[in-house]
């Protein structure tokens, strides 16, 4: 079985989806599925320094030791106009897909509203190659409200037909499935959550993290670790912590974003009175990321919308109690398994949850332990690969051609 995964970018700056596809394909190959990736050399405002137009063994780095996965990189059109860059247009990728798409038994398309994924679905329809789509939460209500008019037009004219002709939508939560239902998409869907490579334990992580930031060894650390974007709800978390300035804590905000938004966050930290107790290390990965997760005390993601929430699972895997809001699809899992706090998306409610963390530290520790156990049992990439193998086999066994 030969499966091609298509995504606009695998650059770390694009966050969880880029990291997830690398880990997913690695797990599939370990399960003896011939899986490859086709993508552009997008790297945000820059370009990845990789060969284009040929298949390269791309190292997984911190994801899985010294392993690599085969990736076809194609040059992204990069004019000065930012929205065109974001669309990830690639003429060379289009030509390659036309010539090679029939060599694959199945396509697994990641993301929508982007040239790489849209073009792949159109070409697959024209050439009768089956495909499934992982929309990455871009069909959820909050996402569709951003640039709403453009997305509605795009969805009506192009993307809805692509989605309807797919063999299935790969969704990561019940919440994502519920939000998509009103759109009237006729393709079937299945729910398969993200996996996780369980992190290597860092000896004495708690003390090492505090020494790194020159903090007292008993200093409580609250961690936000995600892309810096208005979607992530920092405008609620920061004022909530400002209300608790009488408590002893340090806030670490790990992640990167636009300069304009980072300036907004700086101003909000100042106005909330907690700038002097906040560290912003920027985008973190590898050993530093693991140190932050394993050495902190509480993880917070007060987001408007997350179709899954990879960072939440990573925090749970490290034994952290988590604070999430209902827009994070994993909120129901956190609540059901008592692995943290689920707060409404407003300052008063978030403040109350964090107060509970300070008041009952032993309860918070027990939440973290329950979350860690849950992740080790139910959220591994090997499990995801096994489920995908069955889904792929079922689709491929259906010999009927797709209707254009």
C-alpha positions as CSV (number, residue, x, y, z in Angstrom):
1,X,0.0,0.0,0.0
2,X,1.4,3.4,-1.0
3,X,0.0,6.5,0.6
4,X,0.8,10.1,-0.1
5,X,0.2,12.7,2.7
6,X,-0.1,16.3,1.4
7,X,0.2,19.4,3.6
8,X,1.1,23.0,2.8
9,X,4.1,23.1,5.2
10,X,6.1,20.9,7.6
11,X,7.9,23.9,9.1
12,X,8.1,23.9,12.9
13,X,6.8,27.6,12.8
14,X,3.5,26.2,11.6
15,X,2.9,24.5,14.9
16,X,1.2,21.2,15.8
17,X,-0.1,20.1,12.4
18,X,3.4,20.1,10.9
19,X,4.9,18.2,13.8
20,X,2.0,15.8,13.8
21,X,2.2,14.8,10.1
22,X,5.9,13.9,10.6
23,X,5.2,11.7,13.6
24,X,2.1,10.2,11.9
25,X,4.1,9.2,8.7
26,X,6.9,7.9,10.8
27,X,4.5,5.6,12.7
28,X,2.9,4.5,9.5
29,X,6.2,3.5,8.0
30,X,7.1,1.6,11.2
31,X,3.8,-0.3,10.6
32,X,5.1,-1.2,7.1
33,X,2.9,1.2,5.2
34,X,4.8,3.0,2.4
35,X,3.8,6.5,3.3
36,X,5.4,9.7,1.9
37,X,4.8,13.4,2.3
38,X,4.4,16.1,-0.5
39,X,4.6,19.7,0.7
40,X,6.2,23.1,-0.1
41,X,9.4,24.6,1.3
42,X,7.2,27.1,3.3
43,X,8.8,28.4,6.5
44,X,6.5,31.2,7.5
45,X,8.0,34.5,6.1
46,X,11.0,32.5,5.0
47,X,11.7,29.3,3.1
48,X,13.1,26.0,4.4
49,X,16.7,25.2,3.3
50,X,15.8,21.9,1.6
51,X,16.3,20.4,-1.9
52,X,13.2,20.9,-4.1
53,X,11.7,18.7,-6.8
54,X,13.0,15.4,-5.4
55,X,12.3,13.1,-2.5
56,X,14.6,13.7,0.5
57,X,14.9,11.9,3.8
58,X,13.8,14.6,6.2
59,X,15.1,14.2,9.8
60,X,12.5,14.1,12.6
61,X,15.0,15.6,15.0
62,X,13.5,15.7,18.5
63,X,10.4,13.9,17.4
64,X,12.0,10.5,17.1
65,X,15.8,10.5,17.6
66,X,17.8,10.2,14.3
67,X,15.0,8.8,12.2
68,X,13.7,10.5,9.0
69,X,10.7,10.3,6.7
70,X,10.6,10.7,2.9
71,X,9.3,14.1,1.8
72,X,8.9,15.7,-1.7
73,X,9.5,19.4,-1.3
74,X,8.4,21.9,-3.9
75,X,9.2,25.6,-4.1
76,X,6.5,28.0,-2.7
77,X,5.7,31.1,-4.7
78,X,7.0,33.9,-2.5
79,X,6.1,37.4,-3.6
80,X,6.2,40.3,-1.1
81,X,2.4,40.2,-0.7
82,X,1.9,38.2,2.5
83,X,-1.6,36.6,1.8
84,X,-0.2,35.1,-1.4
85,X,2.7,33.6,0.5
86,X,0.3,32.1,3.0
87,X,-1.7,30.5,0.2
88,X,1.4,28.3,-0.6
89,X,1.0,28.3,-4.3
90,X,3.5,26.0,-6.1
91,X,3.4,25.5,-9.9
92,X,6.1,22.7,-9.6
93,X,4.0,20.9,-7.1
94,X,1.0,21.0,-9.4
95,X,3.0,19.6,-12.3
96,X,4.4,16.8,-10.1
97,X,1.0,15.8,-8.8
98,X,-0.5,15.6,-12.3
99,X,2.3,13.3,-13.4
100,X,2.6,11.1,-10.2
101,X,-0.6,11.0,-8.3
102,X,-1.8,7.7,-9.8
103,X,1.3,6.0,-8.4
104,X,-0.4,6.1,-5.0
105,X,-3.3,4.0,-3.7
106,X,-4.6,6.7,-1.5
107,X,-4.0,10.4,-0.6
108,X,-4.3,11.8,3.0
109,X,-4.8,15.5,2.6
110,X,-4.0,17.8,5.6
111,X,-5.5,21.3,5.8
112,X,-8.0,23.1,3.5
113,X,-8.2,26.7,2.2
114,X,-4.6,26.4,0.9
115,X,-3.3,25.8,-2.6
116,X,-1.4,22.6,-1.9
117,X,-4.3,20.8,-0.4
118,X,-7.0,22.2,-2.7
119,X,-5.0,21.4,-5.9
120,X,-4.3,17.9,-4.6
121,X,-8.0,17.2,-4.1
122,X,-9.0,18.6,-7.5
123,X,-6.3,16.6,-9.3
124,X,-7.3,13.4,-7.4
125,X,-10.9,13.9,-8.4
126,X,-10.0,14.3,-12.1
127,X,-7.7,11.3,-12.0
128,X,-9.9,9.0,-9.9
129,X,-7.6,8.6,-7.0
130,X,-9.3,8.2,-3.6
131,X,-8.4,10.6,-0.8
132,X,-9.4,11.5,2.8
133,X,-9.1,15.0,4.3
134,X,-8.0,16.1,7.7
135,X,-9.3,19.7,7.9
136,X,-7.2,20.7,11.0
137,X,-10.2,22.5,12.6
138,X,-10.5,24.9,9.7
139,X,-14.2,24.0,9.4
140,X,-14.9,24.8,13.0
141,X,-17.1,27.9,13.8
142,X,-14.3,30.1,15.1
143,X,-12.0,29.5,12.2
144,X,-14.8,30.1,9.6
145,X,-15.5,33.4,11.3
146,X,-12.0,34.6,10.5
147,X,-11.9,36.2,7.0
148,X,-15.5,34.9,6.9
149,X,-16.5,36.2,3.5
150,X,-13.5,34.9,1.6
151,X,-13.8,31.5,3.3
152,X,-17.5,31.2,2.5
153,X,-16.9,32.0,-1.2
154,X,-14.0,29.6,-1.3
155,X,-16.0,26.9,0.4
156,X,-19.0,27.3,-1.9
157,X,-17.1,27.5,-5.2
158,X,-14.3,25.0,-4.6
159,X,-13.7,23.3,-1.3
160,X,-17.1,21.9,-0.5
161,X,-17.1,19.9,-3.7
162,X,-13.6,18.6,-2.8
163,X,-14.7,17.6,0.7
164,X,-17.9,16.0,-0.6
165,X,-15.9,13.8,-3.1
166,X,-13.5,12.6,-0.4
167,X,-13.8,9.1,1.0
168,X,-13.9,10.6,4.5
169,X,-13.0,13.5,6.8
170,X,-10.4,12.7,9.4
171,X,-11.5,14.6,12.5
172,X,-9.8,14.5,15.9
173,X,-12.7,15.1,18.3
174,X,-16.4,14.8,18.7
175,X,-16.5,18.5,19.1
176,X,-15.0,19.1,15.7
177,X,-17.5,16.6,14.2
178,X,-20.4,18.5,15.8
179,X,-19.2,21.9,14.5
180,X,-18.9,20.6,11.0
181,X,-22.4,18.9,10.9
182,X,-24.3,22.2,10.1
183,X,-22.3,22.8,7.0
184,X,-24.1,20.1,5.1
185,X,-21.0,18.2,4.0
186,X,-22.0,14.8,2.6
187,X,-18.8,12.9,3.0
188,X,-18.6,10.5,5.9
189,X,-16.3,11.3,8.8
190,X,-14.3,9.3,11.4
191,X,-12.8,10.5,14.7
192,X,-9.1,9.6,15.3
193,X,-7.2,11.8,17.8
194,X,-3.6,12.9,17.5
195,X,-0.9,10.6,18.8
196,X,2.1,11.5,20.9
197,X,5.6,10.3,21.2
198,X,6.0,9.9,25.0
199,X,8.9,12.3,26.1
200,X,12.1,11.1,27.7
201,X,12.2,12.0,31.3
202,X,14.6,14.7,32.3
203,X,16.1,14.0,35.7
204,X,15.4,16.8,38.2
205,X,13.5,18.8,35.6
206,X,11.7,21.0,38.2
207,X,14.9,22.3,39.7
208,X,16.7,22.6,36.4
209,X,13.9,24.8,35.0
210,X,14.0,27.1,38.0
211,X,17.8,27.4,37.8
212,X,17.6,28.2,34.1
213,X,15.3,31.2,34.8
214,X,17.1,32.0,38.1
215,X,13.9,31.4,40.2
216,X,13.6,30.1,43.7
217,X,13.4,26.3,43.7
218,X,9.9,26.4,45.2
219,X,8.5,29.0,42.7
220,X,5.2,27.9,41.1
221,X,5.4,28.1,37.3
222,X,2.3,28.5,35.0
223,X,3.1,27.5,31.4
224,X,1.5,28.7,28.2
225,X,3.0,26.9,25.2
226,X,1.5,27.5,21.8
227,X,1.5,29.7,18.8
228,X,1.1,33.4,19.7
229,X,-2.2,34.2,18.0
230,X,-5.5,36.0,19.0
231,X,-7.2,32.6,18.7
232,X,-5.3,31.3,21.8
233,X,-7.0,33.5,24.3
234,X,-4.1,35.1,26.1
235,X,-6.3,38.3,26.5
236,X,-8.2,36.2,29.1
237,X,-5.4,34.3,30.7
238,X,-3.1,37.3,31.4
239,X,-5.7,39.5,33.1
240,X,-6.8,36.5,35.1
241,X,-3.3,36.1,36.5
242,X,-3.2,39.9,37.0
243,X,-6.1,39.4,39.4
244,X,-4.0,36.9,41.3
245,X,-0.9,39.1,41.6
246,X,-1.0,38.6,45.4
247,X,-0.1,34.9,44.8
248,X,3.4,33.7,44.2
249,X,4.0,32.5,40.6
250,X,5.9,32.9,37.4
251,X,4.3,32.8,34.0
252,X,6.2,31.4,31.0
253,X,4.7,32.1,27.6
254,X,6.5,29.9,25.0
255,X,5.7,30.5,21.4
256,X,6.1,32.9,18.5
257,X,3.8,35.0,16.4
258,X,3.6,38.3,14.5
259,X,5.5,41.2,15.8
260,X,2.3,43.2,16.1
261,X,0.6,40.6,18.3
262,X,3.7,40.1,20.4
263,X,3.6,43.9,21.1
264,X,0.0,43.6,22.1
265,X,0.9,40.8,24.6
266,X,3.7,42.9,26.0
267,X,1.3,45.8,26.6
268,X,-1.3,43.5,28.2
269,X,1.3,42.0,30.6
270,X,2.3,45.5,31.7
271,X,-1.3,46.7,32.1
272,X,-2.1,43.6,34.1
273,X,0.9,44.1,36.4
274,X,2.7,40.8,35.8
275,X,5.3,41.7,33.2
276,X,8.1,41.5,35.8
277,X,7.1,37.9,36.6
278,X,6.7,36.7,33.0
279,X,9.2,35.2,30.7
280,X,8.8,35.0,26.9
281,X,11.4,32.6,25.5
282,X,9.9,32.6,22.0
283,X,9.5,29.5,19.9
284,X,10.8,26.5,21.9
285,X,11.5,22.9,20.8
286,X,13.5,19.9,21.7
287,X,15.1,19.7,25.1
288,X,13.9,23.1,26.2
289,X,10.3,22.3,25.3
290,X,10.5,19.1,27.3
291,X,12.1,21.0,30.2
292,X,9.3,23.5,30.3
293,X,6.6,20.8,30.2
294,X,8.3,18.6,32.8
295,X,9.4,21.4,35.1
296,X,6.2,23.5,35.3
297,X,3.3,23.2,37.7
298,X,0.2,24.1,35.6
299,X,-0.4,24.3,31.9
300,X,-3.0,26.8,30.5
301,X,-4.5,27.0,27.1
302,X,-7.5,29.4,27.3
303,X,-8.2,29.2,23.5
304,X,-11.3,30.3,21.5
305,X,-11.0,27.2,19.3
306,X,-8.8,24.1,19.0
307,X,-10.0,21.1,17.0
308,X,-7.7,19.0,19.2
309,X,-5.0,20.7,21.3
310,X,-1.7,18.8,20.9
311,X,0.0,21.0,23.5
312,X,-2.6,19.9,26.0
313,X,-1.8,16.2,25.4
314,X,1.9,17.0,25.7
315,X,1.4,18.7,29.0
316,X,-0.7,15.8,30.3
317,X,2.0,13.3,29.2
318,X,4.4,15.3,31.4
319,X,2.1,15.0,34.4
320,X,0.9,18.6,34.4
321,X,-2.7,19.5,35.4
322,X,-4.2,21.5,32.6
323,X,-6.5,24.5,32.4
324,X,-8.5,24.6,29.2
325,X,-11.6,26.3,27.9
326,X,-14.6,24.7,26.1
327,X,-13.3,25.8,22.7
328,X,-10.4,23.3,23.2
329,X,-11.8,20.0,21.9
330,X,-10.0,18.0,24.6
331,X,-12.0,19.9,27.3
332,X,-14.5,17.0,27.5
333,X,-11.7,14.5,28.0
334,X,-10.0,16.7,30.7
335,X,-13.4,17.0,32.5
336,X,-14.3,13.3,32.2
337,X,-11.0,12.0,33.5
338,X,-10.5,14.9,36.0
339,X,-7.1,15.7,34.5
340,X,-7.4,19.5,35.1
341,X,-9.7,22.4,35.0
342,X,-12.3,23.4,32.4
343,X,-13.2,27.1,32.6
344,X,-15.6,29.2,30.6
345,X,-13.8,31.7,28.4
346,X,-14.0,34.8,30.6
347,X,-11.6,36.4,33.1
348,X,-13.7,35.7,36.2
349,X,-14.1,32.0,35.5
350,X,-10.4,31.5,34.6
351,X,-9.3,33.4,37.8
352,X,-11.5,31.1,39.9
353,X,-9.9,28.0,38.4
354,X,-6.4,29.2,39.0
355,X,-7.4,30.1,42.5
356,X,-8.5,26.5,43.0
357,X,-5.1,25.4,41.8
358,X,-3.3,27.6,44.4
359,X,-5.7,26.6,47.1
360,X,-5.6,22.8,46.6
361,X,-2.1,21.9,45.3
362,X,-2.4,18.2,46.2
363,X,-5.6,17.9,44.1
364,X,-3.8,19.5,41.2
365,X,-1.0,17.0,41.5
366,X,-3.5,14.1,41.4
367,X,-5.1,15.6,38.3
368,X,-1.7,15.6,36.6
369,X,-1.1,12.0,37.5
370,X,-4.5,11.0,36.1
371,X,-3.8,12.8,32.8
372,X,-0.4,11.2,32.5
373,X,-1.8,7.8,32.9
374,X,-4.5,8.5,30.3
375,X,-2.1,9.6,27.6
376,X,0.2,6.7,28.1
377,X,-2.7,4.3,27.6
378,X,-4.7,6.0,24.8
379,X,-2.8,8.6,22.9
380,X,0.3,7.1,21.1
381,X,1.3,7.3,17.5
382,X,1.5,3.5,17.2
383,X,-2.2,3.3,18.1
384,X,-3.1,6.0,15.6
385,X,-1.1,4.2,12.8
386,X,-2.8,0.9,13.5
387,X,-6.3,2.6,13.2
388,X,-5.3,4.4,10.0
389,X,-4.0,1.1,8.5
390,X,-7.5,-0.4,8.9
391,X,-9.1,2.7,7.5
392,X,-6.8,2.9,4.5
393,X,-7.3,-0.8,3.7
394,X,-11.1,-0.4,3.8
395,X,-11.0,2.6,1.4
396,X,-8.6,1.0,-1.0
397,X,-10.7,-2.2,-1.1
398,X,-13.6,-0.2,-2.5
399,X,-12.8,-0.4,-6.2
400,X,-15.4,2.1,-7.4
401,X,-14.0,5.3,-9.0
402,X,-14.7,8.7,-7.5
403,X,-17.2,10.8,-9.3
404,X,-15.9,14.2,-10.5
